[in-house]
């Protein structure tokens, strides 16, 4: 069974848009996680520095 060119194009478009959406979602998730970890490390370093200055 052969698909029409219009149907093939829309199928390609849907698959392409889903791929791009997944790619951007993963990118945003990784950046968010990285930012949270960086903030936690920065807070821990600041706390350690303050404790060191107190002693």
N, C-alpha and C positions, 0 to 999 in steps of 0.2 A: 504494500500500500504506500503510495507516494504522497507526501505532504505538499501543500501549496507553498510557494515562496514566502507569502505573508505569514503563514503559520510557523514556518521554520524561523523566520526573523524574530517573531515574538517569543518563541521558545528560547532562542539564543539570548534575547534581551533579558528575559526573566532569569535565566541561569547566570548571566553576567552580573546582573544587579544583586542577586543573592550572594554571589562570590564576593563582590565588592563590599556588601554590607557585613558579611562575616569577617572579612579582612579588617575593616575599620573597627568593628566591635572588639576584635582581639587586640588590635593596636591600642585602643583606648583603655582596655582592661589592663594591659601590661604597663602603660604609662601611669595609670592611677595607682597600681600596686607599687611601682617603683617610687612614685612620689611619697606614698605613705611610709614605705620603708626608709626612705631618705630622711623624712621628717622625724621618724622614731629614732634613727641613729643620731641625728643632730640634737634632739632633746636629751638623749642619753649622754652624749659628749658634753653638753652644756651642764648637765647635772653633775657629772663626774668632775668637771672643772670647778664648779662651785663648791663641791665637797672637798676638793683638794685645797682650795683657797681658805676654807674654814679651818682646816687642821693646821 
